[in-house]
Amino acid sequence: MSKDFDEIDWNKWTYDNNGELVEIDKQEENELVVKDANWNILQEWDTVVAIKDLKVKWASDIKRWDKFPKIRLTDDVELIESGKMVLRTEFFKKI
């Protein structure tokens, strides 16, 4: 995208990490940062463990130190997926 520097409204546009000119709203959507209970950044396919016992409706309870391998990130920064379960990040830490 080529724009003349005099025409750019810098309140709406910025440069991303690759040096591309992007709208600020689009940049924030692409940079979703998911953090665990210890504020470590989670990525796709990480393994997490539970930091406390959790009651689960219609399934077996989650015990402290239960591992959940190969998590997937969701659109919500407070939720991750492991298998068919959706987990809240505040109860898990990255190992």
N, CA and C of each residue as an Amber inpcrd file, in Angstrom:
protein
   285
   0.8540000  -1.1670000   0.0000000   0.0000000   0.0000000   0.0000000
   0.9000000   1.2300000   0.0000000   0.7600000   2.0720000  -0.9740000
   1.5870000   3.2720000  -1.0060000   0.7170000   4.4830000  -0.7150000
   1.1420000   5.2370000   0.2420000   0.4660000   6.4740000   0.6050000
   1.5320000   7.5460000   0.7580000   1.1630000   8.7600000   0.4360000
   2.0570000   9.8700000   0.6420000   2.0450000  10.2160000   2.1280000
   3.2070000  10.4880000   2.7140000   3.2800000  10.7490000   4.1380000
   2.4240000  11.9400000   4.5660000   2.2110000  12.9010000   3.6750000
   1.3880000  14.0570000   4.0200000  -0.0890000  13.6970000   4.1030000
  -0.4980000  12.6190000   3.4130000  -1.9020000  12.2240000   3.3830000
  -2.2930000  11.2810000   4.5210000  -1.3190000  10.7510000   5.2480000
  -1.6010000   9.7330000   6.2570000  -2.0910000  10.3820000   7.5510000
  -3.2070000   9.8860000   8.0530000  -3.6890000  10.2790000   9.3770000
  -3.0520000   9.3150000  10.3790000  -2.0100000   9.7430000  11.0650000
  -1.2270000   8.8460000  11.9220000  -1.9860000   8.4030000  13.1610000
  -3.1910000   8.9560000  13.3970000  -4.0270000   8.4570000  14.4840000
  -4.7240000   7.1630000  14.0990000  -4.8040000   6.8610000  12.7880000
  -5.4700000   5.6510000  12.3160000  -4.5020000   4.6300000  11.7200000
  -3.2830000   5.0390000  11.3840000  -2.3370000   4.1560000  10.6990000
  -1.0350000   4.0790000  11.4900000  -0.3620000   2.9420000  11.3770000
   0.9470000   2.7520000  11.9990000   1.7050000   1.6810000  11.2300000
   2.9480000   1.4740000  11.5800000   3.7420000   0.4080000  10.9750000
   3.7230000  -0.8080000  11.8930000   3.5850000  -2.0090000  11.3110000
   3.6300000  -3.2330000  12.1110000   5.0760000  -3.7110000  12.2100000
   5.2810000  -4.9040000  12.7930000   6.6290000  -5.4380000  13.0010000
   7.3630000  -5.7290000  11.6950000   6.6420000  -5.9500000  10.6230000
   7.2570000  -6.2300000   9.3230000   7.5230000  -4.9730000   8.5030000
   7.2050000  -3.8070000   9.0480000   7.4070000  -2.5620000   8.3330000
   6.2780000  -2.2070000   7.3920000   5.1730000  -2.9500000   7.4640000
   4.0140000  -2.6820000   6.6140000   3.1360000  -1.6200000   7.2630000
   2.5270000  -0.7890000   6.4460000   1.6050000   0.2280000   6.9280000
   0.2250000  -0.4070000   7.1170000  -0.2920000  -0.4140000   8.3560000
  -1.5750000  -1.0610000   8.6520000  -2.4350000  -0.1170000   9.4830000
  -3.7560000  -0.3650000   9.4080000  -4.6610000   0.3860000  10.2670000
  -4.4970000  -0.0920000  11.6980000  -4.6610000   0.7870000  12.6540000
  -4.4540000   0.4410000  14.0560000  -5.4460000  -0.6300000  14.4980000
  -6.7100000  -0.5530000  14.0790000  -7.7010000  -1.5550000  14.4670000
  -7.3160000  -2.9370000  13.9570000  -6.8280000  -3.0400000  12.7270000
  -6.4350000  -4.3320000  12.1570000  -5.1910000  -4.8740000  12.8350000
  -4.2710000  -4.0010000  13.2340000  -3.0530000  -4.4420000  13.9090000
  -3.3830000  -5.0560000  15.2610000  -4.3130000  -4.4590000  16.0040000
  -4.6640000  -4.9790000  17.3170000  -5.3560000  -6.3270000  17.2190000
  -6.1370000  -6.5590000  16.1640000  -6.8060000  -7.8420000  15.9840000
  -5.7890000  -8.9490000  15.7240000  -4.7320000  -8.6470000  14.9780000
  -3.7500000  -9.6590000  14.6270000  -2.8310000 -10.0020000  15.7780000
  -2.6530000  -9.1290000  16.7360000  -1.7150000  -9.3340000  17.8230000
  -2.4410000  -9.7200000  19.1050000  -3.0600000 -10.8860000  19.1010000
  -3.7590000 -11.4020000  20.2570000  -2.7550000 -12.1010000  21.1590000
  -2.5860000 -11.6300000  22.4020000  -1.6230000 -12.2000000  23.3280000
  -2.3880000 -12.8960000  24.4380000  -2.1770000 -14.2180000  24.5660000
  -2.8400000 -15.0240000  25.5810000  -1.8130000 -15.3670000  26.6480000
  -2.1630000 -15.1110000  27.9190000  -1.2240000 -15.3560000  29.0190000
  -1.8360000 -16.3170000  30.0260000  -0.9570000 -17.1030000  30.6800000
  -1.4240000 -18.0590000  31.6800000  -1.5120000 -17.3890000  33.0510000
  -1.6820000 -18.1880000  34.1070000  -1.8350000 -17.6540000  35.4620000
  -0.5800000 -16.9270000  35.9440000   0.5860000 -17.2970000  35.4190000
   1.8490000 -16.6640000  35.8070000   2.2980000 -15.6000000  34.8080000
   1.4370000 -15.1850000  33.9210000   1.6900000 -14.1640000  32.9040000
   2.7230000 -14.6090000  31.8760000   2.8970000 -15.9150000  31.6850000
   3.7150000 -16.4140000  30.5810000   2.8630000 -16.4100000  29.3210000
   3.4440000 -16.0760000  28.2050000   2.7090000 -16.0150000  26.9470000
   2.4870000 -17.4310000  26.4280000   1.2350000 -17.7440000  26.1180000
   0.8800000 -19.0590000  25.5790000   0.8120000 -18.9890000  24.0650000
   1.2160000 -20.0970000  23.4330000   1.1580000 -20.2100000  21.9790000
   0.4520000 -21.5040000  21.6230000   0.1020000 -21.6230000  20.3540000
  -0.5210000 -22.8550000  19.8670000   0.3930000 -24.0400000  20.1840000
  -0.1930000 -25.1720000  20.5660000   0.4630000 -26.4520000  20.8020000
   1.3350000 -26.4670000  22.0520000   1.2180000 -25.4810000  22.9450000
   1.9000000 -25.5430000  24.2400000   1.2200000 -26.5710000  25.1270000
   1.8980000 -26.9640000  26.2020000   1.3250000 -27.8390000  27.2120000
   1.1450000 -27.0350000  28.4860000  -0.0310000 -27.1610000  29.1120000
  -0.3110000 -26.4560000  30.3630000  -0.7130000 -27.4650000  31.4310000
  -0.5820000 -27.0430000  32.7020000  -1.0220000 -27.8590000  33.8290000
  -1.9520000 -27.0270000  34.7030000  -2.8480000 -27.7130000  35.3960000
  -3.7780000 -27.0400000  36.3000000  -3.0390000 -26.6150000  37.5620000
  -3.3520000 -25.4450000  38.0860000  -2.7010000 -24.9750000  39.3050000
  -3.5530000 -25.2380000  40.5440000  -4.7850000 -25.7250000  40.3590000
  -5.6530000 -26.0720000  41.4860000  -6.7030000 -27.0720000  41.0220000
  -7.3540000 -27.7230000  41.9660000  -8.4280000 -28.6570000  41.6410000
  -9.6420000 -27.8780000  41.1370000 -10.2750000 -28.4080000  40.0810000
 -11.4280000 -27.7420000  39.4860000 -12.5700000 -28.7300000  39.3220000
 -13.7670000 -28.3090000  39.6650000 -14.9660000 -29.1220000  39.4440000
 -15.4380000 -28.9030000  38.0090000 -15.8280000 -29.9980000  37.3600000
 -16.2960000 -29.9270000  35.9750000 -17.6550000 -30.6000000  35.9030000
 -18.6330000 -29.9110000  35.3270000 -19.9510000 -30.5060000  35.1510000
 -19.9140000 -31.5290000  34.0340000 -20.5620000 -32.6620000  34.2210000
 -20.7250000 -33.7160000  33.2210000 -19.4020000 -34.3090000  32.7370000
 -18.3440000 -34.1990000  33.5190000 -17.0550000 -34.8080000  33.1700000
 -16.2730000 -35.0390000  34.4550000 -15.1700000 -35.7490000  34.3500000
 -14.3540000 -35.9680000  35.5400000 -13.6710000 -34.6590000  35.9440000
 -13.4770000 -34.5070000  37.2450000 -12.8750000 -33.2740000  37.7580000
 -11.4170000 -33.1530000  37.3230000 -10.9350000 -31.9230000  37.2950000
  -9.5380000 -31.6560000  36.9540000  -8.7740000 -31.5260000  38.2640000
  -7.7400000 -32.3230000  38.4160000  -6.9060000 -32.2880000  39.6150000
  -5.6920000 -31.4030000  39.3780000  -5.1220000 -30.9110000  40.4680000
  -3.9150000 -30.0980000  40.3690000  -2.8170000 -30.9110000  39.6870000
  -2.0730000 -30.2970000  38.8040000  -0.9760000 -30.8640000  38.0300000
  -1.4400000 -31.7620000  36.8830000  -2.7430000 -31.8130000  36.5710000
  -3.1920000 -32.5340000  35.3770000  -2.6710000 -31.7930000  34.1440000
  -2.0860000 -32.5490000  33.2050000  -1.5150000 -31.9450000  31.9940000
  -2.5400000 -31.8770000  30.8830000  -2.4700000 -30.7990000  30.1320000
  -3.2800000 -30.6240000  28.9350000  -2.3300000 -30.2710000  27.7880000
  -1.9630000 -31.2810000  26.9900000  -1.0060000 -31.0270000  25.9000000
  -1.6930000 -30.4610000  24.6600000  -0.9030000 -29.8280000  23.8410000
  -1.3250000 -29.3350000  22.5270000  -2.5770000 -28.4610000  22.5950000
  -2.4930000 -27.3980000  23.4020000  -3.6270000 -26.4760000  23.4970000
  -3.7470000 -25.6780000  22.2100000  -4.9380000 -25.1540000  21.9970000
  -5.1820000 -24.2460000  20.8850000  -5.7230000 -22.9400000  21.4590000
  -5.3640000 -21.8450000  20.8330000  -5.8370000 -20.5360000  21.2690000
  -7.2020000 -20.2530000  20.6690000  -7.9960000 -19.4590000  21.3700000
  -9.3080000 -19.0520000  20.8770000  -9.2830000 -17.5610000  20.5840000
 -10.4260000 -17.0220000  20.2010000 -10.5240000 -15.5860000  19.9520000
 -10.5410000 -14.7840000  21.2450000 -10.8150000 -15.4420000  22.3560000
 -10.8620000 -14.7960000  23.6620000  -9.5330000 -15.0250000  24.3660000
  -8.9220000 -13.9650000  24.9040000  -7.6210000 -14.0970000  25.5550000
  -7.7020000 -14.8360000  26.8860000  -8.8900000 -15.0460000  27.4280000
  -9.0440000 -15.7380000  28.7040000  -9.3870000 -17.2160000  28.5350000
  -9.5110000 -17.7050000  27.2940000  -9.8990000 -19.0870000  27.0550000
  -8.9130000 -19.7810000  26.1230000  -8.6670000 -21.0840000  26.4140000
  -7.8830000 -21.9410000  25.5340000  -8.6510000 -23.2430000  25.3520000
  -8.3270000 -23.9920000  24.3030000  -8.9830000 -25.2680000  24.0400000
  -7.9740000 -26.3960000  24.1540000  -8.4250000 -27.5060000  24.7170000
  -7.6270000 -28.7280000  24.7460000  -8.5780000 -29.8830000  24.4920000
  -8.4520000 -30.4980000  23.3360000  -9.3970000 -31.5370000  22.9600000
 -10.7710000 -30.9160000  22.7770000 -11.7530000 -31.4270000  23.5200000
 -13.1080000 -30.8780000  23.4370000 -13.4290000 -29.9530000  24.6000000
 -12.4470000 -29.6850000  25.4670000 -12.6810000 -28.8210000  26.6300000
 -12.1830000 -27.4090000  26.3630000 -12.9250000 -26.4410000  26.8540000
 -12.5110000 -25.0460000  26.8210000 -12.1050000 -24.6830000  28.2420000
 -10.8950000 -24.1880000  28.3980000 -10.3120000 -23.9400000  29.7190000
 -10.0550000 -22.4590000  29.9190000 -10.2100000 -22.0010000  31.1520000
  -9.8940000 -20.6150000  31.4840000  -8.4030000 -20.5150000  31.8180000
  -7.7330000 -19.5400000  31.2480000  -6.2770000 -19.4220000  31.4030000
  -5.8520000 -19.0970000  32.8300000  -6.7450000 -18.5300000  33.6240000
  -6.3610000 -18.1460000  34.9880000  -6.0860000 -19.3340000  35.8980000
  -6.4920000 -20.5540000  35.5060000  -6.2900000 -21.7460000  36.3190000
  -5.2000000 -22.6590000  35.7820000  -4.4250000 -22.2010000  34.8090000
  -3.4110000 -23.0560000  34.1860000  -2.1090000 -22.3020000  34.0010000
  -1.0020000 -23.0750000  34.0310000   0.2970000 -22.4820000  33.7660000
   1.0330000 -23.3060000  32.7310000   1.9140000 -22.6460000  32.0090000
   2.6820000 -23.2740000  30.9330000   3.8320000 -24.0800000  31.5310000
   4.0880000 -25.2590000  30.9490000   5.2550000 -26.0370000  31.3930000
   6.1990000 -26.2440000  30.2260000
